[in-house]
Amino acid sequence: MTSDERQQAICDSAITEFGRLGFYGSTTAAIARGAGCSEPMIYKHFHDKQHLLRAALARSEQLAEADIDAALDDDDPLAGWLGYIEHGDLTRYHRMVCMRMLCATFPDGSDLQEHLRAGNERLLGRFSRALQRIDTREHERRAELDRLWLGVTLAGAYGAAIDSPDRFRAVLRSGGHVLALLLSRKEAT
């Protein structure tokens, strides 16, 4: 296994462990077991557990954003998004949202907070570009629609965290249909 592959395996295991037990409940020993390596190997790649958290967050975003891009790359981005919500594998998307929720619990002013803000801008930018392809007319409510999408995503992850993973898909599905309804109303006016 190359160094990059080992690092990715460690990050993937960390995403799973942090998602199950949180930052403080997860151990580097359990993360190492999940990655198929020794605990010292983790520290060869990451200075400490917080650096591992940052890398795991970045990895979860990279994987989920690839799925998001594939869904929004459809000729009709809204149909592509709704199809992804309905039939796609939402595991990586859900894990990214859970990692972002975990990182949001760290004190404001940390570099994690800045990373989360930048991630929000990337996600909102993707969605905004997709909306522009749906309707090229400028309108004052585009930012509200962008935030609606982000809010629905967070609500879905929260529901999944306290209820069941199926809740994530259900909330995203409802939010997607609300968005489609809002867009169809806007076009009718």
C-alpha positions in Angstrom: 0.0 0.0 0.0 1.4 3.4 -0.9 1.7 6.2 1.6 -1.2 8.1 0.1 -3.4 4.9 0.1 -2.5 4.3 3.7 -3.4 7.9 4.6 -6.7 7.5 2.8 -7.4 4.3 4.7 -6.7 5.9 8.0 -8.9 8.9 7.1 -11.8 6.5 6.0 -11.5 4.6 9.3 -11.4 7.9 11.2 -14.6 9.1 9.4 -16.4 5.9 10.5 -15.1 6.1 14.1 -15.7 9.9 14.6 -19.2 9.3 13.1 -19.9 6.6 15.6 -18.3 7.9 18.8 -17.4 11.5 18.2 -14.0 13.0 18.6 -13.4 12.3 22.2 -15.0 8.8 22.2 -12.9 7.6 19.3 -9.5 6.1 19.9 -6.5 6.1 17.6 -6.2 2.4 18.4 -9.7 1.7 17.0 -9.0 3.9 14.0 -5.8 2.0 13.3 -7.6 -1.4 13.6 -10.2 -0.1 11.1 -7.5 1.0 8.7 -5.5 -2.2 9.0 -2.4 -0.6 10.4 -0.7 0.0 13.7 -1.4 3.0 16.0 2.2 4.3 15.5 1.5 4.3 11.7 -1.3 6.9 12.3 1.3 9.2 14.0 3.6 8.7 11.1 1.0 10.3 8.9 -0.7 12.7 11.3 0.8 14.9 14.0 -2.0 14.3 16.4 -5.7 13.3 16.6 -6.8 16.8 15.7 -4.7 16.8 12.5 -6.3 13.5 11.7 -9.8 15.0 12.3 -8.9 17.8 9.8 -7.7 15.3 7.2 -10.8 13.1 7.7 -13.0 16.1 7.3 -11.3 17.0 4.0 -11.5 13.4 2.8 -15.2 13.2 3.6 -15.8 16.5 1.7 -13.7 15.3 -1.3 -15.7 12.1 -1.6 -19.1 13.6 -1.1 -18.4 16.6 -3.4 -17.6 14.2 -6.2 -21.0 12.6 -5.7 -22.7 16.0 -5.6 -20.9 17.1 -8.8 -22.0 13.9 -10.6 -25.6 14.5 -9.6 -25.7 18.2 -10.5 -23.9 17.6 -13.8 -27.1 16.2 -15.3 -28.7 18.3 -18.2 -31.4 19.1 -15.7 -29.5 19.6 -12.4 -32.7 19.5 -10.3 -33.7 16.2 -11.8 -30.2 14.9 -11.3 -30.2 16.0 -7.7 -33.7 14.5 -7.0 -32.5 11.2 -8.7 -29.5 11.1 -6.5 -31.6 11.7 -3.4 -34.1 9.1 -4.4 -31.8 6.3 -5.7 -28.2 7.3 -5.1 -25.9 6.0 -2.4 -26.0 8.8 0.2 -23.5 7.2 2.5 -20.5 9.5 1.6 -22.8 12.6 1.6 -24.2 11.7 5.0 -20.7 11.0 6.5 -19.5 14.4 5.2 -22.4 16.2 6.9 -21.9 14.3 10.1 -18.2 15.2 10.0 -19.0 18.9 9.4 -21.5 18.8 12.4 -18.8 17.3 14.6 -16.3 19.9 13.6 -18.8 22.7 14.2 -18.7 21.8 17.9 -15.1 22.9 18.2 -14.5 26.5 19.5 -15.0 29.4 17.2 -11.7 30.8 16.0 -10.2 27.4 15.4 -9.0 26.6 11.9 -11.8 24.0 11.7 -14.3 26.9 11.7 -12.6 28.6 8.8 -12.5 25.3 7.0 -16.2 24.8 7.5 -17.0 28.3 6.2 -14.9 27.6 3.1 -16.7 24.3 2.7 -20.1 26.0 2.9 -19.0 28.4 0.2 -17.9 25.5 -2.0 -21.2 23.7 -1.5 -23.3 26.8 -2.0 -21.3 27.7 -5.1 -22.1 24.3 -6.6 -25.8 24.6 -5.9 -25.9 28.2 -7.1 -24.3 27.2 -10.4 -26.8 24.4 -10.8 -29.7 26.8 -10.2 -28.3 29.2 -12.8 -28.5 26.4 -15.3 -32.1 25.7 -14.4 -33.1 29.4 -14.7 -30.8 31.9 -16.2 -32.9 34.9 -15.1 -31.4 36.7 -12.2 -33.6 36.9 -9.1 -33.3 38.2 -5.6 -34.2 34.8 -4.0 -31.3 32.7 -5.3 -29.3 33.1 -2.1 -32.4 32.0 -0.1 -32.7 28.8 -2.3 -29.0 28.1 -1.9 -29.4 28.3 1.9 -32.5 26.2 1.8 -30.5 23.4 0.2 -27.8 23.7 2.9 -30.4 23.8 5.6 -32.3 20.8 4.4 -29.0 18.9 4.3 -28.2 19.7 7.9 -31.8 18.9 9.0 -31.5 15.5 7.3 -28.2 14.7 9.0 -29.6 15.8 12.4 -32.7 13.6 11.8 -30.4 10.6 10.9 -28.3 11.2 14.0 -31.2 11.0 16.4 -33.5 8.7 14.5 -32.2 6.5 11.7 -30.0 6.7 8.6 -33.2 6.4 6.5 -34.3 9.8 7.9 -31.5 11.5 6.0 -32.9 10.4 2.6 -36.5 11.2 3.6 -35.6 14.8 4.7 -33.5 15.4 1.6 -36.3 14.1 -0.6 -38.8 16.4 1.0 -36.4 19.4 0.7 -35.8 18.6 -2.9 -39.5 18.5 -3.7 -40.0 21.9 -1.9 -37.1 23.3 -3.9 -38.7 22.0 -7.2 -42.0 23.5 -6.1 -40.4 26.9 -5.4 -38.6 26.9 -8.7 -41.8 26.0 -10.6 -43.7 28.8 -8.9 -41.0 31.3 -9.7 -41.1 30.3 -13.4 -44.9 30.7 -13.4 -44.7 34.3 -12.1 
